[in-house]
Amino acid sequence: MSSETSQTPATSVPADARGGLWSRSFLGLLVTQALGAVNDNMFRWLVVPISKDLIGEENVAVALSAGLACFVLPYILLAAPAGYLADRFSKRSVIVGCKVAEVVIMALGVAAILVGNLYLMFAIVALMGMQSALFGPSKLGSIPEIVRSDRISAANGLIGMTTVVAVVVGSVSGNLLYGCTTLTGPDGALHVAPTWWGAALALLGVAVAGLSASLLIARLRSADPQRAFPFNAAGQTVRDLGLLWSHRPLLRAALGCAAFWALGALAQMNIDVSVRELGAGQADVGIWLAVLSLGVGVGSVLAGIWSAGRVELGIVSLGAAGIAVSAMLLFAVPQPEGNMLSAAYFWSCVWLFMLGASAGLYNIPIQAFLQHRSPEKSIGSILAASNFLAFSAMLGAAGLFWLSNTVLGLSARQIFLLLGIGTVPVFLYVVWLLPGPTLRFLVWLLSHTIYRVRVRGGKNVPRQGGALLVANHLSWLDGVLLILYSPRPLRMVVFADYLDKWWFRWFAKDLGAIPIKPGKRSVVRSIETAREALREGDLVGIFPEGRLTRTGHVEEFRPGFLAMLKDADVPVVPIHLGGLWGSIFSYERGKLLWKWPRRWPYRISIVIGPPIDKPADAEQVRRAVASLGDQP
């Protein structure tokens, strides 16, 4: 994964033809995928408890693992054809075709339940998996073709939220339909209940509604009409994986998605065992699944909001940390022992919700990154390869769950502990890989908690090409705030002494900081580095005062920054920072840090003035910065 997010999104549709989140096409896609997720989960959670009755309670882990495996295996086997369909044909046509298939499959599913054949029911689960596998790349690949690039993260957040709501509805409905579809006769055998038609109406009705919604999606062009069918599916999957491997940032994102889906599969199966250990009924499984899934929905929406129109990978670190902590806390909660109103039961639901919310925060930025950065003509192949990894991980999670619960005899709480411990390396790797975005996002959270920041004049920063951003220096956080609120990546000039601290050096390197320290040779080297960055079209930021102000006013500007403009042909953009004087990070009251803040929250202004071409001297720039502070 990379912190660069300003590239043009991969799409075969012109930018002016794409719409927003309220366009008919996106709403049609939203409803279509949500109803598909309802049916996937409703049918699977109807079949799983029936299979548990047929094979016996002692083989619950086998039933859960088999149900997941039947649904997931088609995703692995059909990864190449799914990618082919998404690239070769209009994604809209593929989506509509999958919805037609869903209606037929649900009719067969009802027949399988009436027959009461376990193998036939699992075969229908596999058919649903096949339909969903073919649907996936076209669904995700169509998002950047339907919505504008600045709405991709928000669109993924909505897709994630509605999918989660659909999972909740499907999981709860499936477990409830189980009660009205089967009954145990006087002979102890399992029979079809007279009210079986309720399940048939629900399954077929949702499928037909999904087909109708898919027709709202506008026609989309084929991304690669010349692509040949992958008759050697295994070979094509290998080539798709090779393509993904050649794009290392996308590969890391795909592995991150795989970790998310493996976590979700393990947590779902473990919930069923948790409720069984509690002594509760099958309907309570749906409630716990709903709590987990609602958490994922909330996390997905928050990720979309916090991304603020861009792909914000810094959120991934917070999500990974939340997953690890929440899973470990689930282990720490005492067993409720059948009392559904106990404090332990309440806290179990709280940490399940937090686990889901953390998973949503973790997954949405990664998914948006995959869509945003995939090459135009091969987005279907990239997403197919990503799906292959994700569902291989889910299949592995099914095997791991069977091993942990059946062979090793671990309890549900112990499995949650293992899940939390296993997520810690993922968190550490994400922080190591994305130190800059992680720090930027954490400061963003801090700035929205302690500070209320208002930015004016953002359009004065050139959208492309180099520019030297010059600001007054009130507090220790000034540079971080400029990086955070800059519309483009910003390379700050910082004192080299800060780089002696290992933790700061790590982040500064990722953010492209330019070190400077006293000494003629050192200063010349720093000026040359900044000048070269400006020539290459980067934004460079500097505080010409050379130190934090001791008075709160804009002090004299040292003229050295003007040397950075030599032969660079870039403008100077004056910026005034206001409201930071008096914070604990300023020298107000004569000391830094060791004082109580005067107010909470601090209202901060970042006022960006018109660019100055070829300034005559440092004083002209200083006056421009100071005058911005006089604006109301």
Backbone torsions as a table, in degrees:
resi	resn	phi	psi	omega
1	MET	NA	149.5	-178.6
2	SER	-129.0	152.3	179.7
3	SER	-81.3	-5.7	179.4
4	GLU	-78.3	124.5	-175.8
5	THR	-131.3	15.1	-174.0
6	SER	-97.6	5.0	-178.2
7	GLN	-74.7	157.6	179.1
8	THR	-66.0	134.6	-179.2
9	PRO	-66.0	151.0	179.3
10	ALA	-76.9	113.7	178.8
11	THR	-162.1	149.4	176.3
12	SER	-95.7	5.6	-177.3
13	VAL	-107.1	131.4	179.1
14	PRO	-56.7	148.4	-176.1
15	ALA	-59.0	-37.3	-177.1
16	ASP	-74.5	-7.1	179.0
17	ALA	-96.1	-7.9	-179.6
18	ARG	-90.3	152.7	-174.8
19	GLY	-117.0	-163.1	-179.7
20	GLY	-102.0	-162.6	-176.1
21	LEU	-76.8	-11.7	-179.6
22	TRP	-106.0	10.9	178.3
23	SER	-69.3	153.2	-178.8
24	ARG	-59.7	-39.8	-177.5
25	SER	-64.6	-45.5	-178.0
26	PHE	-68.6	-39.9	177.5
27	LEU	-63.2	-38.5	176.2
28	GLY	-62.0	-42.9	177.7
29	LEU	-64.4	-40.9	-178.6
30	LEU	-60.1	-48.6	-178.8
31	VAL	-68.8	-39.7	-178.5
32	THR	-60.2	-51.4	-177.6
33	GLN	-69.0	-31.5	178.9
34	ALA	-66.7	-45.6	-179.9
35	LEU	-67.2	-33.6	175.2
36	GLY	-63.7	-41.0	178.1
37	ALA	-66.5	-35.1	176.1
38	VAL	-59.4	-49.5	-177.3
39	ASN	-66.8	-40.4	177.6
40	ASP	-53.6	-50.7	-174.7
41	ASN	-78.5	-33.6	179.7
42	MET	-64.8	-44.8	-179.2
43	PHE	-70.0	-42.3	-178.1
44	ARG	-64.9	-41.9	-179.1
45	TRP	-81.8	-2.4	167.0
46	LEU	-86.9	-39.6	-177.3
47	VAL	-75.5	-39.1	-175.8
48	VAL	-59.4	-49.8	178.2
49	PRO	-65.7	-31.9	175.4
50	ILE	-63.1	-42.0	179.5
51	SER	-66.5	-34.2	177.2
52	LYS	-62.8	-39.2	177.9
53	ASP	-66.7	-37.0	-175.2
54	LEU	-75.1	-33.3	-175.8
55	ILE	-103.6	-9.2	176.5
56	GLY	100.6	148.7	-177.0
57	GLU	-62.8	-28.4	-177.7
58	GLU	-68.8	-12.7	-179.1
59	ASN	-115.0	32.3	-177.7
60	VAL	-60.9	-44.7	-178.8
61	ALA	-61.2	-35.4	178.0
62	VAL	-64.5	-44.9	-179.7
63	ALA	-63.1	-44.4	180.0
64	LEU	-63.9	-45.0	-179.0
65	SER	-66.9	-39.8	-180.0
66	ALA	-66.3	-42.2	178.6
67	GLY	-60.9	-43.4	178.7
68	LEU	-67.3	-43.0	-177.8
69	ALA	-62.0	-42.3	179.4
70	CYS	-62.8	-34.8	-179.4
71	PHE	-77.9	-34.7	-172.7
72	VAL	-86.4	-36.0	-174.0
73	LEU	-54.4	-40.0	177.6
74	PRO	-60.0	-31.4	178.4
75	TYR	-61.4	-35.3	-179.2
76	ILE	-75.6	-46.0	-176.3
77	LEU	-71.2	-29.2	-174.9
78	LEU	-105.6	16.3	-179.0
79	ALA	-58.4	-45.0	-177.9
80	ALA	-67.6	-51.1	177.3
81	PRO	-59.3	-34.7	179.3
82	ALA	-64.9	-42.8	177.1
83	GLY	-65.5	-38.4	177.4
84	TYR	-60.2	-48.1	-178.8
85	LEU	-60.7	-40.6	-178.0
86	ALA	-68.1	-30.4	179.7
87	ASP	-89.2	-39.5	-172.1
88	ARG	-76.8	-37.1	-175.4
89	PHE	-116.1	168.1	172.7
90	SER	-59.7	129.9	-179.1
91	LYS	-62.0	-30.4	177.1
92	ARG	-63.6	-41.7	179.1
93	SER	-63.9	-40.5	179.0
94	VAL	-63.7	-43.0	-179.3
95	ILE	-62.1	-47.0	-179.9
96	VAL	-62.7	-42.4	178.4
97	GLY	-60.7	-39.8	178.5
98	CYS	-65.6	-35.7	179.5
99	LYS	-69.3	-35.3	174.6
100	VAL	-62.9	-44.4	178.5
101	ALA	-61.0	-35.4	-179.1
102	GLU	-63.0	-39.9	178.6
103	VAL	-60.4	-45.3	-179.6
104	VAL	-64.8	-43.2	-177.5
105	ILE	-65.1	-39.0	179.7
106	MET	-66.8	-34.7	175.4
107	ALA	-63.4	-41.7	176.7
108	LEU	-65.9	-34.9	179.1
109	GLY	-64.0	-42.4	177.0
110	VAL	-60.9	-42.6	179.2
111	ALA	-62.8	-38.9	180.0
112	ALA	-64.0	-39.0	178.4
113	ILE	-66.5	-40.5	179.1
114	LEU	-64.1	-38.0	178.3
115	VAL	-69.4	-33.6	178.6
116	GLY	79.8	21.9	179.9
117	ASN	-93.3	118.7	-176.0
118	LEU	-62.0	-43.8	-177.6
119	TYR	-65.8	-37.1	178.6
120	LEU	-66.7	-38.9	178.5
121	MET	-63.6	-43.6	178.6
122	PHE	-67.7	-29.8	175.8
123	ALA	-65.1	-38.5	177.7
124	ILE	-67.9	-37.5	174.5
125	VAL	-57.8	-42.2	178.3
126	ALA	-63.7	-38.9	177.2
127	LEU	-63.8	-39.1	175.4
128	MET	-62.5	-39.4	176.0
129	GLY	-61.9	-38.8	178.1
130	MET	-63.3	-46.0	-179.9
131	GLN	-62.0	-43.1	-179.7
132	SER	-68.4	-34.8	179.2
133	ALA	-64.0	-41.5	179.2
134	LEU	-72.1	-27.3	-178.0
135	PHE	-76.4	-35.4	-169.3
136	GLY	-56.3	-58.1	-177.9
137	PRO	-60.1	-36.3	178.7
138	SER	-69.4	-37.8	178.4
139	LYS	-62.8	-54.7	-177.2
140	LEU	-69.4	-38.9	-179.3
141	GLY	-68.0	-22.6	-179.0
142	SER	-80.0	-16.7	-176.9
143	ILE	-59.3	-52.0	178.7
144	PRO	-69.3	-10.3	175.4
145	GLU	-89.6	-16.5	-175.7
146	ILE	-102.7	-38.9	-176.0
147	VAL	-112.2	159.6	177.9
148	ARG	-66.8	158.7	-175.6
149	SER	-63.1	-32.0	-179.2
150	ASP	-77.7	-2.0	179.5
151	ARG	-113.6	6.4	-176.4
152	ILE	-63.7	-46.3	-179.6
153	SER	-63.2	-43.3	178.6
154	ALA	-64.2	-40.0	178.9
155	ALA	-63.0	-41.6	177.4
156	ASN	-65.6	-35.1	176.4
157	GLY	-62.6	-42.3	178.1
158	LEU	-67.7	-41.4	176.7
159	ILE	-59.3	-45.3	179.1
160	GLY	-62.6	-43.2	-179.0
161	MET	-64.0	-48.5	-177.7
162	THR	-68.2	-33.3	176.1
163	THR	-62.8	-42.0	-179.5
164	VAL	-66.8	-42.6	175.9
165	VAL	-59.8	-39.6	178.7
166	ALA	-65.1	-39.2	177.1
167	VAL	-62.4	-41.6	177.5
168	VAL	-60.4	-51.7	-178.5
169	VAL	-60.6	-44.8	-178.9
170	GLY	-66.1	-43.4	-178.9
171	SER	-65.3	-46.8	179.5
172	VAL	-65.4	-44.0	-178.3
173	SER	-63.9	-41.8	179.5
174	GLY	-60.4	-44.1	179.4
175	ASN	-68.6	-33.3	176.9
176	LEU	-73.0	-40.3	179.1
177	LEU	-63.7	-28.8	176.7
178	TYR	-56.3	-38.6	-178.2
179	GLY	-68.6	-29.0	-178.2
180	CYS	-101.3	3.0	-179.0
181	THR	-104.2	-30.6	-177.7
182	THR	-126.0	157.8	173.0
183	LEU	-152.2	156.0	179.2
184	THR	-97.0	122.8	-177.6
185	GLY	-78.8	175.2	178.6
186	PRO	-58.7	-26.8	-179.6
187	ASP	-83.4	2.1	-179.4
188	GLY	83.2	-2.5	-179.0
189	ALA	-86.1	157.6	179.9
190	LEU	-86.5	131.1	-178.6
191	HIS	-128.6	159.6	174.5
192	VAL	-78.2	129.3	-178.7
193	ALA	-76.0	154.7	178.9
194	PRO	-61.4	-21.9	-177.9
195	THR	-91.8	21.7	-178.1
196	TRP	-59.8	-25.1	-177.7
197	TRP	-61.6	-23.0	177.5
198	GLY	-62.7	-43.3	177.3
199	ALA	-65.3	-41.2	-179.9
200	ALA	-62.1	-43.3	-179.8
201	LEU	-64.0	-41.7	-179.2
202	ALA	-65.0	-48.8	-176.5
203	LEU	-64.4	-47.8	-178.9
204	LEU	-71.7	-36.6	-179.8
205	GLY	-63.8	-44.2	179.0
206	VAL	-64.8	-40.1	179.8
207	ALA	-62.5	-44.1	179.7
208	VAL	-66.2	-40.4	178.5
209	ALA	-63.3	-38.6	177.5
210	GLY	-64.5	-39.1	176.5
211	LEU	-62.6	-43.0	179.6
212	SER	-62.6	-41.8	-179.3
213	ALA	-65.7	-34.4	-178.3
214	SER	-64.3	-24.8	-179.3
215	LEU	-72.0	-13.6	178.0
216	LEU	-75.9	-19.6	-177.7
217	ILE	-70.1	130.5	179.7
218	ALA	-68.8	159.1	-179.6
219	ARG	-65.3	136.2	179.7
220	LEU	-119.0	146.5	-179.7
221	ARG	-77.8	153.3	174.7
222	SER	-70.5	137.1	-179.8
223	ALA	-75.4	-35.3	-177.1
224	ASP	-146.5	80.1	-175.4
225	PRO	-62.7	-19.1	-176.2
226	GLN	-91.1	-0.4	-175.7
227	ARG	-67.1	134.6	-179.1
228	ALA	-86.1	152.5	179.9
229	PHE	-68.7	135.4	-179.0
230	PRO	-81.1	82.3	179.6
231	PHE	-61.3	-33.0	173.8
232	ASN	-92.8	84.0	-174.1
233	ALA	-60.0	-41.3	-179.5
234	ALA	-63.6	-43.0	178.6
235	GLY	-64.0	-39.1	178.8
236	GLN	-66.2	-38.9	177.4
237	THR	-61.2	-41.7	177.3
238	VAL	-62.0	-41.7	178.9
239	ARG	-66.6	-39.6	177.0
240	ASP	-61.9	-42.7	177.7
241	LEU	-64.9	-36.4	176.3
242	GLY	-64.5	-39.7	176.2
243	LEU	-62.3	-43.9	177.8
244	LEU	-63.8	-39.9	-179.6
245	TRP	-62.6	-33.3	-178.2
246	SER	-72.8	-15.2	175.8
247	HIS	-111.3	84.4	-171.2
248	ARG	-57.3	-42.0	176.6
249	PRO	-58.6	-39.8	179.3
250	LEU	-69.0	-35.9	177.6
251	LEU	-61.9	-44.6	178.9
252	ARG	-63.0	-39.2	178.1
253	ALA	-64.5	-41.3	179.9
254	ALA	-64.3	-39.5	176.7
255	LEU	-65.8	-34.8	175.9
256	GLY	-64.3	-41.5	175.6
257	CYS	-62.7	-40.1	179.8
258	ALA	-61.3	-41.0	178.2
259	ALA	-62.3	-38.6	179.3
260	PHE	-62.7	-47.9	-176.5
261	TRP	-70.0	-33.2	175.4
262	ALA	-64.8	-41.9	177.0
263	LEU	-60.3	-46.7	-178.8
264	GLY	-62.2	-41.2	179.5
265	ALA	-64.6	-44.2	-179.6
266	LEU	-64.6	-42.0	-179.4
267	ALA	-65.4	-40.7	179.5
268	GLN	-61.2	-49.0	-179.7
269	MET	-64.7	-36.7	-178.1
270	ASN	-69.5	-30.2	177.2
271	ILE	-63.0	-41.9	178.8
272	ASP	-57.9	-42.4	179.0
273	VAL	-69.7	-38.0	179.3
274	SER	-58.9	-45.6	-179.6
275	VAL	-66.7	-37.5	178.9
276	ARG	-65.8	-41.1	177.5
277	GLU	-65.1	-28.2	178.5
278	LEU	-74.0	-20.6	-178.1
279	GLY	86.1	15.2	-179.6
280	ALA	-88.3	174.1	-177.2
281	GLY	-89.5	175.3	-177.0
282	GLN	-63.6	-31.6	179.6
283	ALA	-62.7	-29.2	-179.9
284	ASP	-70.8	-22.2	174.7
285	VAL	-60.3	-42.7	179.0
286	GLY	-61.7	-36.6	-179.8
287	ILE	-64.8	-46.6	-179.4
288	TRP	-67.0	-39.2	175.7
289	LEU	-62.7	-36.4	178.7
290	ALA	-64.6	-41.6	179.4
291	VAL	-61.7	-47.4	178.4
292	LEU	-61.3	-46.3	-175.4
293	SER	-69.5	-37.5	175.9
294	LEU	-62.6	-36.5	175.3
295	GLY	-60.7	-44.1	177.5
296	VAL	-60.5	-40.5	179.1
297	GLY	-62.5	-45.3	178.9
298	VAL	-63.2	-44.0	178.3
299	GLY	-62.3	-37.7	179.2
300	SER	-65.0	-43.1	179.3
301	VAL	-65.9	-44.1	178.2
302	LEU	-59.6	-40.8	179.1
303	ALA	-62.0	-41.3	177.6
304	GLY	-64.2	-41.0	-179.8
305	ILE	-69.5	-48.0	-176.9
306	TRP	-67.0	-22.9	179.2
307	SER	-68.3	-24.9	173.7
308	ALA	52.2	48.2	174.2
309	GLY	83.7	5.2	177.3
310	ARG	-136.5	172.7	178.2
311	VAL	-87.2	102.6	-173.6
312	GLU	-100.5	93.7	-176.5
313	LEU	-75.0	-12.9	177.9
314	GLY	-63.6	-22.2	179.6
315	ILE	-67.9	-25.4	-176.5
316	VAL	-59.8	-39.6	-179.4
317	SER	-62.5	-43.3	178.5
318	LEU	-62.5	-41.9	178.8
319	GLY	-62.3	-44.5	-179.7
320	ALA	-63.3	-41.5	177.9
321	ALA	-62.9	-41.6	179.9
322	GLY	-64.7	-37.5	177.9
323	ILE	-61.8	-47.8	-178.0
324	ALA	-62.0	-46.9	-176.8
325	VAL	-67.6	-45.1	-177.2
326	SER	-63.4	-41.6	-179.4
327	ALA	-65.1	-40.0	178.0
328	MET	-67.2	-36.2	178.0
329	LEU	-68.3	-29.8	174.5
330	LEU	-63.8	-34.6	175.0
331	PHE	-68.0	-35.1	-175.7
332	ALA	-74.9	-20.0	-179.9
333	VAL	-71.5	128.8	178.9
334	PRO	-63.0	154.2	178.3
335	GLN	-64.7	125.6	-177.3
336	PRO	-64.2	-20.4	177.4
337	GLU	57.0	47.9	170.7
338	GLY	85.4	-13.0	-179.8
339	ASN	-88.1	102.1	-174.2
340	MET	-71.2	-10.9	-179.6
341	LEU	-105.6	9.3	-177.4
342	SER	-75.1	162.4	177.2
343	ALA	-63.2	-35.8	179.5
344	ALA	-62.7	-40.7	178.2
345	TYR	-63.9	-41.6	178.9
346	PHE	-60.5	-48.1	-178.0
347	TRP	-69.0	-29.4	174.5
348	SER	-61.4	-43.2	178.3
349	CYS	-66.4	-38.3	179.1
350	VAL	-60.7	-48.1	-176.8
351	TRP	-74.1	-27.4	172.2
352	LEU	-64.6	-42.4	177.9
353	PHE	-63.0	-44.2	179.7
354	MET	-65.9	-35.3	175.9
355	LEU	-61.4	-45.3	178.6
356	GLY	-65.2	-43.2	-179.9
357	ALA	-62.0	-41.6	178.7
358	SER	-64.3	-39.1	178.7
359	ALA	-64.1	-39.2	177.1
360	GLY	-64.0	-43.1	176.7
361	LEU	-61.7	-35.3	-178.6
362	TYR	-71.2	-42.1	-168.3
363	ASN	-84.3	-40.7	-171.3
364	ILE	-60.6	-46.4	178.5
365	PRO	-62.4	-35.7	179.7
366	ILE	-66.6	-43.4	-179.9
367	GLN	-64.1	-41.5	178.6
368	ALA	-64.4	-39.0	178.3
369	PHE	-61.8	-43.0	179.0
370	LEU	-59.3	-44.8	-178.2
371	GLN	-71.0	-38.5	-174.0
372	HIS	-72.4	-33.5	-172.0
373	ARG	-105.5	-3.9	-179.8
374	SER	-70.5	139.7	177.5
375	PRO	-58.6	144.7	-172.3
376	GLU	-55.2	-52.4	-172.0
377	LYS	-79.2	-9.6	-176.8
378	SER	-124.5	20.6	-178.4
379	ILE	-63.1	-35.5	178.1
380	GLY	-62.9	-43.2	179.2
381	SER	-65.6	-41.1	179.0
382	ILE	-61.8	-46.3	-179.1
383	LEU	-69.8	-32.9	176.6
384	ALA	-65.1	-42.8	177.3
385	ALA	-64.3	-39.0	177.2
386	SER	-63.1	-42.2	177.3
387	ASN	-62.6	-39.4	178.4
388	PHE	-58.7	-45.4	179.0
389	LEU	-66.2	-42.1	-176.8
390	ALA	-63.8	-45.2	-175.3
391	PHE	-82.3	-21.8	168.5
392	SER	-65.4	-39.5	177.3
393	ALA	-65.3	-38.0	177.2
394	MET	-65.1	-40.7	177.4
395	LEU	-63.3	-40.1	175.5
396	GLY	-63.4	-35.8	178.3
397	ALA	-65.1	-36.5	177.2
398	ALA	-63.1	-43.2	177.9
399	GLY	-65.8	-39.8	179.1
400	LEU	-64.3	-39.8	179.1
401	PHE	-64.8	-44.5	178.0
402	TRP	-60.2	-43.4	179.6
403	LEU	-63.3	-45.1	-175.7
404	SER	-68.2	-43.9	-173.8
405	ASN	-84.3	-41.9	-174.2
406	THR	-89.2	-48.7	-175.8
407	VAL	-80.2	-50.6	-177.8
408	LEU	-85.3	-15.7	177.4
409	GLY	69.5	28.9	-179.6
410	LEU	-75.6	145.3	176.8
411	SER	-78.4	169.4	179.5
412	ALA	-61.9	-39.5	179.7
413	ARG	-64.2	-39.2	179.3
414	GLN	-68.1	-35.0	176.9
415	ILE	-66.8	-38.3	175.5
416	PHE	-62.2	-37.7	178.6
417	LEU	-62.6	-45.8	178.2
418	LEU	-61.0	-38.6	178.6
419	LEU	-61.8	-44.1	179.7
420	GLY	-65.0	-44.8	179.3
421	ILE	-63.3	-39.4	-179.9
422	GLY	-66.8	-21.3	-179.5
423	THR	-83.7	-19.7	-178.8
424	VAL	-58.1	-48.1	177.2
425	PRO	-60.4	-33.4	177.2
426	VAL	-62.7	-45.1	178.5
427	PHE	-60.4	-47.2	-179.1
428	LEU	-62.3	-39.3	-179.8
429	TYR	-66.8	-41.0	-179.9
430	VAL	-63.4	-43.3	179.4
431	VAL	-64.9	-40.7	178.9
432	TRP	-65.3	-37.4	-177.2
433	LEU	-77.2	-34.6	-173.5
434	LEU	-125.9	56.7	-178.4
435	PRO	-63.3	-41.8	-179.1
436	GLY	-63.5	-55.8	177.7
437	PRO	-59.0	-34.5	178.6
438	THR	-64.2	-48.2	179.1
439	LEU	-63.2	-42.2	-178.8
440	ARG	-60.9	-41.8	-178.6
441	PHE	-70.6	-39.7	178.3
442	LEU	-62.3	-40.4	177.4
443	VAL	-67.7	-34.3	176.0
444	TRP	-60.2	-44.7	177.2
445	LEU	-61.8	-43.1	179.0
446	LEU	-61.4	-44.1	-177.1
447	SER	-66.7	-26.2	178.9
448	HIS	-91.6	-2.2	176.2
449	THR	-103.1	-51.0	-178.4
450	ILE	-88.7	-32.1	-174.9
451	TYR	-116.8	156.8	168.7
452	ARG	-121.7	104.8	-170.5
453	VAL	-99.4	131.4	174.2
454	ARG	-120.9	125.5	-178.9
455	VAL	-107.5	130.2	176.4
456	ARG	-124.9	143.4	176.8
457	GLY	80.4	22.8	-178.2
458	GLY	-58.7	-26.7	-179.0
459	LYS	-71.2	-11.3	179.1
460	ASN	-77.0	-13.1	174.6
461	VAL	-82.0	122.5	-178.4
462	PRO	-56.4	137.1	-178.6
463	ARG	-73.9	-18.9	176.3
464	GLN	-151.1	160.0	-178.1
465	GLY	85.5	166.7	-176.5
466	GLY	-78.4	156.9	175.3
467	ALA	-162.5	145.4	177.5
468	LEU	-101.6	113.6	-179.5
469	LEU	-91.2	121.9	-174.6
470	VAL	-118.3	126.0	-175.8
471	ALA	-136.3	159.0	171.1
472	ASN	-74.8	163.0	-170.7
473	HIS	-124.4	98.2	-177.0
474	LEU	-98.3	-34.3	-172.0
475	SER	-147.3	169.3	-178.6
476	TRP	-67.3	-20.7	-178.0
477	LEU	-91.4	0.3	-173.4
478	ASP	-56.1	-48.1	-177.6
479	GLY	-62.5	-41.6	-179.8
480	VAL	-64.5	-39.5	179.4
481	LEU	-66.3	-38.4	177.5
482	LEU	-64.3	-42.2	178.0
483	ILE	-62.8	-42.1	-175.8
484	LEU	-65.5	-42.9	-173.3
485	TYR	-99.7	4.2	174.8
486	SER	-70.7	135.3	179.8
487	PRO	-69.4	-13.4	178.0
488	ARG	-133.4	160.2	176.1
489	PRO	-54.5	136.2	-173.6
490	LEU	-125.0	128.2	176.5
491	ARG	-97.8	114.9	-177.6
492	MET	-91.8	142.9	170.4
493	VAL	-85.5	120.4	-174.7
494	VAL	-128.5	156.1	176.7
495	PHE	-65.4	133.5	-176.5
496	ALA	-63.4	-25.1	-179.5
497	ASP	-59.9	-31.3	179.3
498	TYR	-63.8	-30.2	-176.7
499	LEU	-73.7	-9.5	176.1
500	ASP	-70.2	-20.3	177.6
501	LYS	-85.7	122.3	-171.1
502	TRP	-58.4	-39.8	-176.8
503	TRP	-67.8	-36.1	179.3
504	PHE	-74.7	-37.4	179.6
505	ARG	-59.0	-39.6	-179.1
506	TRP	-60.8	-50.4	-179.3
507	PHE	-70.0	-40.5	-177.0
508	ALA	-61.9	-39.5	179.0
509	LYS	-63.2	-42.2	-179.6
510	ASP	-66.1	-31.8	-178.4
511	LEU	-88.7	-1.0	177.8
512	GLY	72.9	30.8	-179.2
513	ALA	-61.4	146.4	178.6
514	ILE	-107.3	110.3	-177.1
515	PRO	-76.2	147.5	176.1
516	ILE	-144.9	142.5	177.4
517	LYS	-150.4	158.9	-178.6
518	PRO	-56.7	148.4	-177.5
519	GLY	124.0	126.2	-172.5
520	LYS	-56.0	-48.6	-176.7
521	ARG	-64.1	-42.4	-179.2
522	SER	-64.8	-42.8	-179.2
523	VAL	-64.9	-42.4	179.0
524	VAL	-60.3	-41.3	179.3
525	ARG	-63.6	-41.5	-179.9
526	SER	-66.4	-40.4	178.7
527	ILE	-63.6	-41.9	178.6
528	GLU	-62.9	-40.6	179.2
529	THR	-63.2	-44.0	179.2
530	ALA	-65.5	-40.9	-179.9
531	ARG	-62.8	-42.2	179.1
532	GLU	-64.5	-39.8	177.7
533	ALA	-61.9	-40.7	178.6
534	LEU	-65.5	-39.6	178.9
535	ARG	-64.3	-32.7	-178.9
536	GLU	-81.3	0.5	176.2
537	GLY	93.8	15.1	179.5
538	ASP	-86.9	158.5	168.2
539	LEU	-89.3	132.9	178.1
540	VAL	-123.0	133.6	179.3
541	GLY	-114.1	144.4	-178.3
542	ILE	-150.7	151.4	174.1
543	PHE	-110.6	97.6	-173.3
544	PRO	-67.6	-13.5	176.2
545	GLU	-64.7	-25.5	175.5
546	GLY	82.5	-7.3	178.0
547	ARG	-162.9	166.2	175.0
548	LEU	-66.5	136.3	178.8
549	THR	-64.4	142.0	176.0
550	ARG	-98.8	-5.0	-175.8
551	THR	-117.3	-16.1	-175.5
552	GLY	90.4	-6.2	179.9
553	HIS	-102.1	163.9	176.7
554	VAL	-75.6	114.5	-176.8
555	GLU	-90.0	-178.5	-176.1
556	GLU	-60.3	138.2	177.1
557	PHE	-90.3	129.1	172.7
558	ARG	-74.6	137.6	-171.4
559	PRO	-77.4	-3.5	-175.5
560	GLY	-57.4	-28.9	-176.6
561	PHE	-65.6	-23.8	-179.5
562	LEU	-66.7	-26.9	178.7
563	ALA	-65.7	-23.2	178.7
564	MET	-68.1	-20.1	-176.2
565	LEU	-84.9	-11.0	-175.3
566	LYS	-58.1	123.2	178.0
567	ASP	61.6	12.3	-179.2
568	ALA	-93.3	-26.5	178.7
569	ASP	53.6	51.4	177.8
570	VAL	-128.9	154.8	179.9
571	PRO	-84.4	163.2	171.0
572	VAL	-100.2	130.1	-179.8
573	VAL	-109.9	110.2	179.7
574	PRO	-76.1	140.3	-179.5
575	ILE	-136.0	133.7	176.0
576	HIS	-114.2	125.1	175.7
577	LEU	-97.6	126.5	-179.0
578	GLY	-129.0	151.3	176.5
579	GLY	93.4	-8.0	-177.7
580	LEU	-87.2	-17.9	178.0
581	TRP	-69.1	121.9	-175.3
582	GLY	112.0	-16.4	176.0
583	SER	-73.2	165.7	-178.4
584	ILE	-66.9	-15.3	-179.2
585	PHE	-92.2	6.3	178.2
586	SER	-110.7	171.8	180.0
587	TYR	-93.5	16.7	175.3
588	GLU	-60.7	140.4	-172.7
589	ARG	66.9	16.7	170.5
590	GLY	79.7	5.7	179.4
591	LYS	-145.6	154.0	-177.7
592	LEU	-104.5	132.7	175.3
593	LEU	75.6	-49.8	-169.2
594	TRP	-81.5	66.7	175.3
595	LYS	-163.0	158.4	177.5
596	TRP	-82.8	141.8	176.8
597	PRO	-65.1	147.3	-177.6
598	ARG	-78.2	-25.7	-179.2
599	ARG	-152.6	167.0	-179.7
600	TRP	-151.8	123.5	-4.0
601	PRO	-83.2	163.0	174.3
602	TYR	-82.3	133.9	176.0
603	ARG	-96.1	116.3	-173.9
604	ILE	-113.0	141.2	174.9
605	SER	-118.0	136.9	171.8
606	ILE	-120.6	105.3	-176.5
607	VAL	-106.4	121.2	-176.9
608	ILE	-107.3	122.0	-176.5
609	GLY	-91.4	172.7	178.5
610	PRO	-62.2	144.9	179.4
611	PRO	-61.6	147.8	177.4
612	ILE	-111.6	118.9	177.8
613	ASP	-90.3	126.5	176.2
614	LYS	49.3	67.5	179.1
615	PRO	-61.3	145.4	-176.8
616	ALA	-71.5	-40.9	-179.7
617	ASP	-157.9	176.3	-178.1
618	ALA	-66.3	-31.7	-177.8
619	GLU	-66.0	-36.1	177.1
620	GLN	-60.2	-41.6	179.3
621	VAL	-69.6	-40.7	-179.8
622	ARG	-61.0	-43.3	179.1
623	ARG	-63.6	-37.4	179.0
624	ALA	-64.1	-40.9	178.7
625	VAL	-66.7	-45.7	-178.0
626	ALA	-63.7	-38.3	-178.1
627	SER	-65.1	-28.8	178.2
628	LEU	-65.7	-27.7	178.7
629	GLY	-73.8	-15.1	179.6
630	ASP	-87.4	-7.7	-178.8
631	GLN	-72.5	142.5	-179.9
632	PRO	-69.7	NA	NA
